Amino acid sequence: MCVPALGMGRIPEQLAARLPDGTVSLGTPVRRVTGEGVEAGTGEAIEAGAVVVAADPAGAAALVPEIEAPVMRPVTTFYHAAPESPLNEPVQILDAEGTITDTLVLSDAAPEYSPDDRALISTSVLGIDTDEAQVRGRLTEIYGDTADWRLIASYQVETALPAMPPLPLRRPVRLRPGRYVCGDHRDTGSIQGALVSGRRAAEAVLADLP
């Protein structure tokens, strides 16, 4: 497994870096998608031959009424610091028993995530009311003794991932020529799914534009 050494924000930064200057406008909300392009929150009409709605499911459904926002699942992620890595290899562990969803020694994947010689372990769990002691118990079964691990932080995201069952593994990104939508709700609920749907949308745009 791999993660950007300087944080997940490097992914959009790298994508944007290859665009011409002035292409990206930040802090510019879109009020609605029109027949000619989009209408900005300021009321400005922006014409475009192709409009790609790349947003979270609720935001995308608000802009594109013909798609339905899927049910979203909450996720809590726990970050623990350990004196040393329990694995010494960048492996994502999936929990077949379902107590947790997955766990990864982040500092094995990117040493830059730890400012010293300690290990940083990330563990995600479905739901937002999970007891850390229960998670710690499962991590002990997976990694061994965790008595000297320290909880650094935990983050609860109520709308983290689209529910895959009953959501199909792949949904259309071309609504009609000139109008497209992408996001992990169009592929698998993950960063990988978001990137794949973005590529599919880009390929559809290139195929449709003259």
Disulfide bonds with the S-S distance in Angstrom:
none
